[in-house]
Amino acid sequence: MAWCLMADTTYRIVHREDDSFAVEIKRVGALPETAAGFATEAAAKGWIAQDERLRSAADPFGTPAGRRWRGY
C-alpha cells in the first residue's frame, strides 16, 4: 500500500486479492473513487502521475476547489 498526496487529493495504491492493483482517490468535497485494473504497482503510480498532471493543467493557478474569482 502506497500513499501520494496533492493539496486536495489523496491517492492510495491497493494490492488486490487477484494480484492486480487499484488506486483509491479521495478529493475534498467529492465522494471517494477507485481506479482499478492495473497490472503492476508501477502502472498505478504512472496513472497517479498522469492524473496529477491533468488536474494541474485544468487549474494552472492552483485555486482551491469551490473558490471563485469575483472580479473585485
HELIX and SHEET records of a PDB file:
HELIX    1   1 GLU A   41  ALA A   58  1                                  18    
SHEET    1   A 4 ALA A   2  LEU A   5  0                                        
SHEET    2   A 4 THR A   9  HIS A  15 -1                                        
SHEET    3   A 4 PHE A  21  ARG A  27 -1                                        
SHEET    4   A 4 GLU A  33  PHE A  38 -1                                        
END                                                                             
